[in-house]
């Protein structure tokens, strides 16, 4: 026996008897206390916030537990720090030899830079046949890593200016190596992110004013955003004292705090202004807002947090902590939305419409324009269903040919010292010289390891060096015959590992990149599965309706696939590369599918919750599926459209960045939001509600007994 579940007006949790309605009343009634508490929190966390970018970790791009990470740890313990984290200083002259006094003086000065810092281990002078070019004009000084990979990036941050400052009198000096790469890479991306954020704020404010029609109302989302940003920045600095947090975490936190802060404020303020038009009691209007829009915001925030939590499964510190950064920002924005915003709304009351534009006084929560659009979709569902699905399918098809790899040196600006040094080493010592593979083996297997290492794809194997502590290990370097980012490197590494004796291990920067890429590939289907299952469960709990919960999850997957299809056309195939100002690498950055999938799906489900919560509210009031579909869109369409416009503006500003990763992020997320809002939420999902009718809201009786009772109606 089954039944359709429609919450009656008296259901607990609806109206002002619900927990969120009571919370809203309390916050509105104690506005000064709430604001005071938030000020104390922001002062406490804000005191740590200014140091966020200098405090956070710069590395972490590794697969924990992998063979390459084990090699790095052994190299640091037993070989004076000559690991992948060591700093390589390229010294070059067109006229002088490395052995000349002029070059030796520069090498001595470089050694002196490292001498006073305990983070650096043994300093190895350039060696003939290994780190001196055949013509003798280029040498590589190696400063061992005596600290973690994150600390080595910080060390390069502090000393690279002194090292590059040694250039002059015909001698060029460039710090290179993985630590220097991450130092320059992080700086370039951080600068680009800040520039894009600053550029996006005026655009965001303009869209907000147009959406709200009031300067006062438009300022409230910025209140939430600033609170979320300051709190999450300080929180990340404090969390970094416990475990290293990637500096990228703050970059993404900034973007999500802005995007979701505006989303949530739009939904809440629009509902508050509607409630205020029916009652002069601001506190009662806040309670109604929290009982309806507040539930949708809570469920949306939980969906975002759940989607990003799946990324924590990936054993890569940088990827995990980027997710942590966004989750922290979302948590603070959500907390501000449920406490600070109701307090502000209760205090403002009718003044929420102060400094209003002329058309704003005529603006209603229910949009007649979106009501007409909803009716059109209801009357002619199949043409729109076919067109919408066709757009997503066509755009998603290229994803079948998507290639992924870790970023090449090309993602660093041409003028960056690390890139100049990298390319100089390639010209002077060979294509594979900047990315030597490190082989560590027991001393009794050194000869057989050296013999086996000299195979396909390996240009040279250096003589073995015994461990400085007499531990019985031997290290040798295998120089690839191709650029370390060449797609053939994966086969070279696999072949090398297959040939070597059982106890021999292969590491080095190229191996660490490839091991990380393999881990990302292995965990991608797991992360996607977890996100889909958890997203479905949350929608099921929220809507109490299995069919629409499943279909809502499925269409979110469609817009995500289409976004990656567009990413393949742009960043792998190079369509539009000239317009966007970049040189395609021939692949998408390796961490993109795992991380961007979680971000896109979280945003997509955000809009899904807004639309379906509104439709469910209408269905609970009327019991009519047609009314739910049309009126749900009429009451949420404007908010979804405005929120998407803000997000697209925010994300597309990152497309203007020079470094490739922020550009990838901006384009992929911007396209995803554009497709999700215009094609999925404003076309496909309303059409699905039309085609499924009452079945969309059907729920078996046993499910109603299992799930918590949630109602979106306010009575």
VENSUL-V978644 format. One record per run of one state. SS is the DSSP state (A for helix, B for strand, O for the rest). FROM is the first residue (numbers start at 1). TO is the last residue. If there is no record, write none. Layout:
# VENSUL-V978644
((SS:FROM:TO) (SS:FROM:TO))
This chain:
# VENSUL-V978644
((O:1:1) (B:2:4) (O:5:14) (A:15:17) (O:18:18) (A:19:29) (O:30:30) (A:31:49) (O:50:51) (A:52:55) (O:56:56) (B:57:57) (O:58:66) (A:67:78) (O:79:86) (B:87:93) (O:94:100) (A:101:115) (O:116:119) (B:120:124) (O:125:127) (B:128:128) (O:129:131) (B:132:132) (O:133:137) (B:138:145) (O:146:148) (A:149:164) (O:165:167) (B:168:168) (O:169:170) (B:171:176) (O:177:177) (A:178:212) (O:213:213) (B:214:214) (A:215:240) (O:241:245) (B:246:246) (A:247:276) (O:277:281) (A:282:313) (O:314:316) (A:317:338) (O:339:339) (A:340:353) (O:354:355) (B:356:356) (O:357:357) (A:358:362) (O:363:367) (A:368:379) (O:380:380) (A:381:401) (O:402:403) (B:404:405) (O:406:408) (A:409:411) (O:412:416) (A:417:429) (O:430:431) (B:432:442) (A:443:453) (O:454:457) (B:458:461) (O:462:464) (B:465:466) (O:467:472) (B:473:480) (O:481:488) (A:489:499) (O:500:504) (B:505:507) (O:508:508) (A:509:543) (O:544:545) (A:546:572) (O:573:576) (A:577:580) (O:581:587) (B:588:589) (O:590:591) (A:592:622) (O:623:624) (A:625:656) (O:657:659) (A:660:697) (B:698:700) (A:701:706) (O:707:715))
